[in-house]
Amino acid sequence: AEIEQAQHEVDQLTSRAMAVSQSLDGIRRGQAAQGLGLRGDIAASEQRMKADLSSAQSAVDKQDAAGAKKYLGYAEAEAEKLEKFLGR
């Protein structure tokens, strides 16, 4: 049951992460047209979010509920930071 719940949370957070990444890609394109780039802290936060989500999925695959919960927490924090940056 814990693994099923963790998988559900990974799926939900993956959807949020995809929406965040799409929004950031739009910002990247707009800034690139002006010769600028995305802020380094925001780009790094996006990479951490993706890596933590991947680690959470790996933990679920290994039936490691505690590990999944830990990495989901990390990914959630990064997603919230990025959503705040995006004004959501």
N, C-alpha and C positions, 0 to 999 in steps of 0.2 A: 504494500500500500504506500509506503514512503517513497519507493522508487517511482511508482505511478504518479504520485503527486509531484515529485521532482521533475519528471519528464514533462508533465503538464506545465510547470513553471518555466522550464527551459523553452518549451514551444511558445509560450506567451511572450517571454522576454526576447526571444529570437525575432518575433514579429515586430516588437517595439524597436529593436536594434536595427532592423531593416528599414523601418520608416525614418529613424534618426539618420542612418547612413545616406538614404536617398536625399534627405534635406541638406545634409552636409555636402553632398556631391553637387547640388544646385548652387550652394554658396561657393564651392570651389570653382565651378565653371564661371560664375559671375566675377569672382575676384581674379581669375586667370585672364579674363578678357581685359582687365585693368592692369595686368602685370603684377598682381599681388598673389599671395598665397594664404591658405587657412592658418589661423593662429596655431603655433606649435603645440601649446597645451591642449587644445581641442583635438587636434589630429592624434596626439598621443593618447588622449582619453578614449577616443574611438577605437584605437588599436587595442588598448587594454580591455575595453568592453568586449570586443570580438574574441580576444584570447581567453578571457574569463568564461565567456559563453561556451567556447570550444572545450575548455577544461571541465565545465559543468556537465556537458554532454558526455564527455569521456567518463566522468565519474558515474553517471547514470548507466552508461553501457557496461561498466564494471560492477554494477549493483552497489555502489558506494554512496549511500544516501547522505552521509555526513559530509563527504567531499563535495557532492553536488550542491548541497545547501551552502557550503562555504563559498564556492565559486559563483553561485547564483547571487549571493549577497554582494560580492565584489562587482559583478557585472551590473547589478541593479543600481549600485551607487554611481557607476560611470554613466549609465543610461540616464539617471536623474540629472546628473551634472550637465550632460549634453542637451537634454530636453530643456533645462533651465536656460542654457545658452541660446537655444532656438526659440525661446519665448513660449514654451508649452506649459 
